[in-house]
Amino acid sequence: MKKILLTAFVLLAAASVFAKKNKKDGPLVIGATPVPHVQLLELVKADVEAKGYKLDIREMTDYVILNDALETGELDANFDQHTPYMEATNKDKGYHLVNAGGVHIEPFALYSKKHKALADIPAKAKIAIPNDPTNGGRALLLLQSAGLISLDKKAGITATPLDVTSNPKKLEFVETDAASLPRVLADVDAATINGNYAIPAGLSAAKDGLFVEGKDSPYVNIVVVKKGNEKDPRVQALVQALQSKKVKDWIAKTFPNGEVVAAF
């Protein structure tokens, strides 16, 4: 009986090792939000495959699910977020995600369907902001840069409406799922919208933004993997392809008004 159990254990261990090796030899399964992330992955897919590695691109719209799927192993990598968001996820959920390489910045902007200029924002205006900690903080920092509010200096990038120390116009903050912000724009006075959701909605930061985040933004969009997989040759091949002149030229041509800016 012991011999049978030992044999079964050895076979199971061998199967596990084979599965792990087979997974590394298989396609890199990467999840991404549509614009511009999936576009960029499709752009470099052939370049990665020319190096001997296949990409299996999974388009998703919810960046919360993307990190959950990466942590559980459903995905090998994802491409949709910046470092502060990843770090907040690790802290809040005990995840083990790391930055494998930065690619681009999507300038954050304040948009409005009701007002044509920042100065037109009225008293008691309703301002929609993302409801996740890092992007909500990013939105409040943008509003502070625009001179609409002041924040507690200790709040940092995870500031919340509770950290507002000065609000002369008595603005009301409407915390909303980031993906829904373009849809609620007509129902509020203004909204701070992430680039990857503004672009598909036909919004241009340069043309439509009442106030736009600077190009020196620390919120670079990154390829994310689980800790220990940074040196996976499939991941390295992908990052090299994304940090190429081909990609930089494509970004400049596709987004001439600065909706997306290369960060390498």
RAURGI-V462892 format. One record per backbone hydrogen bond with DSSP energy under -0.5 kcal/mol. CO is the residue of the C=O (numbers start at 0). NH is the residue of the N-H. If there is no record, write none. Layout:
[[CO;NH] [CO;NH]]
//
This chain:
[[0;4] [1;5] [2;6] [3;7] [4;8] [5;9] [6;10] [7;11] [8;12] [9;13] [10;14] [11;15] [12;16] [13;17] [14;18] [15;19] [16;20] [17;21] [18;22] [19;23] [20;24] [21;25] [22;25] [26;28] [27;29] [27;55] [28;75] [28;76] [29;57] [30;78] [31;59] [32;37] [33;37] [33;38] [35;39] [36;40] [37;41] [38;42] [39;43] [40;44] [43;47] [44;48] [45;49] [46;50] [47;50] [47;52] [48;51] [53;27] [54;56] [55;29] [55;57] [56;58] [57;31] [60;62] [61;65] [62;66] [63;67] [64;68] [65;69] [66;70] [67;71] [68;72] [68;73] [68;74] [69;72] [76;30] [77;223] [78;32] [80;221] [81;85] [82;86] [83;87] [84;88] [85;89] [86;90] [87;91] [88;92] [88;94] [89;93] [95;226] [97;224] [100;222] [102;262] [103;220] [104;106] [104;260] [105;194] [107;212] [108;110] [108;192] [109;209] [109;210] [110;190] [116;119] [117;120] [121;124] [124;126] [124;171] [125;127] [125;188] [125;189] [126;173] [127;191] [128;175] [131;135] [132;136] [133;137] [134;138] [135;139] [136;140] [137;141] [138;142] [139;143] [140;144] [141;145] [142;147] [142;148] [143;146] [147;168] [149;164] [149;165] [151;154] [154;157] [155;158] [159;162] [160;163] [162;151] [165;149] [166;169] [168;123] [170;172] [171;126] [171;173] [172;174] [173;128] [173;175] [175;130] [176;179] [176;180] [177;180] [179;182] [179;183] [180;184] [183;186] [183;187] [184;187] [188;113] [189;127] [190;110] [190;192] [192;108] [193;196] [193;197] [194;198] [196;200] [197;202] [198;201] [202;204] [203;207] [203;208] [204;208] [210;109] [213;216] [217;219] [218;105] [219;82] [220;102] [220;103] [221;79] [221;80] [221;223] [222;99] [222;100] [223;77] [224;97] [225;228] [228;231] [231;234] [231;235] [232;236] [233;237] [234;238] [235;239] [236;240] [237;241] [238;242] [240;243] [243;247] [244;248] [245;249] [246;250] [247;251] [248;252] [249;253] [250;254] [252;255] [254;257] [260;104]]
//
